[in-house]
Amino acid sequence: MERVLGRQEASDAVSDQGWRYLLGALHASVRVGSLARAVEAAGSAVAACGPDADRHLRVDLRPDRVLLALQTADLARLTALDTELAHRISTALAGVGLRTEPEVGTGAPRSVQTVEIAIDALDIAAIRPFWRAVLGYVDEPGADGPADPVVDPAGQGPAIWFQQQDRPRPQRNRIHFDVCVPHDEAARRIEAVLAAGGRLVSATRAPAFWVLADAEGNEACVTTWQGRDS
């Protein structure tokens, strides 16, 4: 059950249960009507995972929804056990009248998503310790190299990753957001960006990512898991 899964395999294993693969983890939302109901939903999810909950499950409770994420924490990777736990959780929640869903095309404020911040750098090894220290971040398990991302140990803030530059680019913003959305949400999100006055800078790497910019040229990327496997 510790077998690490590829992107396509992971997505295929859980999509029909309302989970979506985002940046090496499975995400789902459970809509509820009160914080008390959110606690009940969270309890059902934890019970479904049993002794594996602490190592795999993250839960964010709100009065209107519960956000669930699954990943094998000490590997910072997605394994076959995570997909098994997703099915267990969905079944358990269905038993109490709730369901796991990605909130894609439902009229919800937004779908499930994950945000990263990318920092352009000429010398990543020189600036990475600064960002690790100033944010109180840590290395991911097995990813402590001089160019690896840094992450929030509490799991609240966005991951920071570093994009290698070969020359200074003074007319380009040096920090941008990567917004990872479900693969079936990307087109809708890009359409909303364009309707809001943004423009499409590049789609050459789609569906891995689309580069978008606001009216002043500040860039952000909408990303998915697709198009990243060789």
C-alpha positions as CSV (number, residue, x, y, z in Angstrom):
1,M,0.0,0.0,0.0
2,E,3.1,2.3,0.1
3,R,3.3,2.2,-3.7
4,V,3.6,5.8,-5.0
5,L,1.0,6.7,-7.7
6,G,1.4,8.6,-10.9
7,R,-0.8,11.6,-11.7
8,Q,-3.1,9.8,-14.1
9,E,-3.5,6.7,-12.0
10,A,-4.3,8.8,-8.9
11,S,-6.9,10.9,-10.7
12,D,-8.6,7.9,-12.3
13,A,-8.8,6.2,-8.9
14,V,-10.8,8.8,-7.1
15,S,-12.5,11.2,-9.6
16,D,-15.8,9.4,-9.5
17,Q,-15.8,9.8,-5.7
18,G,-15.6,13.6,-6.0
19,W,-11.9,13.9,-5.2
20,R,-9.4,15.8,-7.3
21,Y,-5.6,15.3,-7.7
22,L,-3.8,18.6,-6.9
23,L,0.0,18.9,-6.5
24,G,0.7,15.5,-5.1
25,A,-2.4,15.2,-2.9
26,L,-6.1,14.4,-3.1
27,H,-8.6,17.1,-2.3
28,A,-12.3,17.2,-1.7
29,S,-14.9,19.5,-0.2
30,V,-17.9,18.5,1.9
31,R,-20.7,21.0,2.1
32,V,-22.4,21.3,5.5
33,G,-24.9,23.7,7.1
34,S,-23.2,24.4,10.5
35,L,-20.0,24.0,12.4
36,A,-21.5,21.2,14.4
37,R,-22.3,19.4,11.2
38,A,-18.7,20.1,10.0
39,V,-17.4,18.4,13.2
40,E,-19.6,15.4,12.6
41,A,-18.3,15.2,9.0
42,A,-14.7,15.4,10.2
43,G,-15.3,12.8,12.8
44,S,-16.7,10.4,10.1
45,A,-13.6,11.0,7.9
46,V,-11.2,10.4,10.8
47,A,-13.0,7.2,11.8
48,A,-13.0,6.0,8.2
49,C,-9.2,6.3,8.1
50,G,-8.8,4.6,11.5
51,P,-5.1,4.5,12.6
52,D,-4.0,5.9,9.3
53,A,-5.7,9.3,9.8
54,D,-2.7,11.0,11.5
55,R,-0.3,10.1,8.8
56,H,-2.5,10.8,5.8
57,L,-5.5,13.1,6.5
58,R,-5.7,16.9,6.8
59,V,-9.0,18.5,7.7
60,D,-10.1,22.2,7.6
61,L,-13.4,22.9,9.2
62,R,-15.7,25.8,8.3
63,P,-19.3,26.4,9.1
64,D,-20.3,25.9,5.5
65,R,-17.9,23.2,4.4
66,V,-15.1,20.8,5.4
67,L,-12.0,20.7,3.2
68,L,-10.2,17.3,3.1
69,A,-6.8,16.4,1.8
70,L,-5.0,13.1,1.7
71,Q,-1.3,12.5,1.2
72,T,1.3,10.2,2.8
73,A,2.9,12.8,5.0
74,D,6.3,11.3,5.7
75,L,6.8,10.8,1.9
76,A,5.1,14.0,0.8
77,R,3.8,11.8,-2.0
78,L,0.5,10.1,-2.9
79,T,0.3,6.4,-2.4
80,A,-2.2,3.7,-3.1
81,L,-3.3,3.8,0.5
82,D,-4.4,7.5,0.1
83,T,-6.8,6.5,-2.7
84,E,-8.1,3.7,-0.6
85,L,-8.7,6.1,2.3
86,A,-10.5,8.5,-0.1
87,H,-13.0,5.8,-1.0
88,R,-13.5,4.9,2.7
89,I,-14.1,8.5,3.6
90,S,-16.6,9.1,0.7
91,T,-18.5,5.9,1.7
92,A,-18.6,6.9,5.4
93,L,-19.8,10.4,4.6
94,A,-22.5,9.1,2.2
95,G,-23.7,7.1,5.2
96,V,-24.5,10.3,7.1
97,G,-26.1,12.1,4.2
98,L,-23.0,14.0,3.0
99,R,-20.8,13.7,0.0
100,T,-17.3,14.5,-1.2
101,E,-17.1,16.8,-4.2
102,P,-14.6,19.1,-6.0
103,E,-17.2,21.9,-6.3
104,V,-16.5,22.3,-10.0
105,G,-19.3,24.0,-11.8
106,T,-21.7,24.0,-8.8
107,G,-22.0,27.7,-8.2
108,A,-19.7,27.4,-5.2
109,P,-17.4,30.4,-4.5
110,R,-14.6,28.3,-6.0
111,S,-13.5,24.7,-6.6
112,V,-11.0,22.9,-4.4
113,Q,-7.5,24.3,-5.2
114,T,-4.0,24.7,-4.0
115,V,-1.9,27.9,-4.3
116,E,1.9,28.0,-4.6
117,I,4.1,31.1,-4.8
118,A,6.9,31.0,-7.4
119,I,10.0,33.2,-7.0
120,D,12.3,33.8,-9.9
121,A,16.0,33.6,-8.9
122,L,19.4,33.7,-10.5
123,D,20.9,32.0,-7.5
124,I,18.3,29.8,-5.8
125,A,20.6,28.4,-3.2
126,A,21.4,31.9,-2.0
127,I,17.8,33.1,-1.5
128,R,16.1,29.8,-0.4
129,P,17.4,30.0,3.2
130,F,16.0,33.5,3.5
131,W,12.5,32.5,2.5
132,R,12.6,29.4,4.7
133,A,13.6,31.5,7.7
134,V,11.4,34.5,7.3
135,L,8.2,32.4,6.8
136,G,9.1,29.8,9.4
137,Y,8.9,27.1,6.7
138,V,10.5,23.7,6.5
139,D,11.7,21.3,3.9
140,E,9.4,18.6,2.5
141,P,10.4,15.0,3.4
142,G,13.1,13.9,1.0
143,A,13.3,17.4,-0.6
144,D,15.9,19.4,1.2
145,G,18.2,20.3,-1.7
146,P,19.3,23.9,-2.4
147,A,16.6,24.3,-5.1
148,D,13.7,22.4,-3.5
149,P,10.5,24.1,-2.5
150,V,9.8,25.0,1.2
151,V,6.5,24.4,2.9
152,D,4.5,25.6,5.9
153,P,4.8,22.9,8.6
154,A,1.3,23.8,9.8
155,G,-0.1,23.2,6.3
156,Q,-1.8,26.6,6.1
157,G,0.4,28.8,3.9
158,P,1.2,28.2,0.2
159,A,4.3,26.3,-0.7
160,I,7.2,28.4,-2.1
161,W,9.1,27.2,-5.1
162,F,12.0,28.8,-7.0
163,Q,12.1,29.2,-10.7
164,Q,15.6,29.3,-12.2
165,Q,16.4,32.4,-14.3
166,D,19.3,32.7,-16.7
167,R,19.4,36.5,-16.7
168,P,17.8,39.4,-14.9
169,R,14.4,40.4,-16.2
170,P,13.7,43.8,-14.7
171,Q,10.4,44.3,-16.7
172,R,8.9,41.1,-15.4
173,N,7.4,40.5,-12.0
174,R,9.8,38.3,-10.0
175,I,7.1,36.6,-7.8
176,H,3.9,35.1,-9.1
177,F,1.1,32.8,-7.9
178,D,0.5,29.3,-9.3
179,V,-3.2,28.4,-8.7
180,C,-3.6,24.6,-9.1
181,V,-7.2,23.7,-9.9
182,P,-9.0,20.5,-10.9
183,H,-8.4,19.6,-14.5
184,D,-12.1,20.0,-15.2
185,E,-12.1,23.5,-13.7
186,A,-9.2,25.1,-15.6
187,A,-11.2,26.3,-18.6
188,R,-13.8,27.9,-16.4
189,R,-11.2,29.7,-14.3
190,I,-9.4,31.0,-17.3
191,E,-12.6,32.3,-18.8
192,A,-13.3,34.2,-15.6
193,V,-9.9,35.7,-15.6
194,L,-10.3,37.0,-19.2
195,A,-13.8,38.3,-18.4
196,A,-12.2,40.2,-15.4
197,G,-9.8,42.1,-17.7
198,G,-6.9,39.7,-17.7
199,R,-5.1,38.4,-20.8
200,L,-3.6,35.1,-21.8
201,V,0.1,35.4,-22.1
202,S,0.9,31.8,-23.1
203,A,-0.8,28.5,-23.5
204,T,2.3,26.7,-24.9
205,R,2.5,24.4,-21.8
206,A,-1.2,23.8,-21.4
207,P,-2.8,21.8,-19.8
208,A,0.1,21.8,-17.3
209,F,-0.2,25.6,-17.0
210,W,-1.5,28.7,-18.7
211,V,0.3,32.0,-18.1
212,L,-2.1,34.9,-17.5
213,A,-1.5,38.6,-16.7
214,D,-3.5,41.5,-15.2
215,A,-3.9,44.9,-16.9
216,E,-0.4,46.0,-15.7
217,G,1.4,42.8,-16.8
218,N,1.6,41.0,-13.4
219,E,1.5,37.3,-14.1
220,A,-0.2,34.3,-12.5
221,C,-0.5,30.7,-13.7
222,V,-3.5,28.5,-13.6
223,T,-2.1,24.9,-13.4
224,T,-3.4,21.3,-13.5
225,W,-1.8,17.9,-13.0
226,Q,-2.3,17.1,-16.7
227,G,0.5,17.4,-19.3
228,R,3.3,16.8,-16.9
229,D,4.2,13.2,-17.5
230,S,6.7,12.4,-20.2
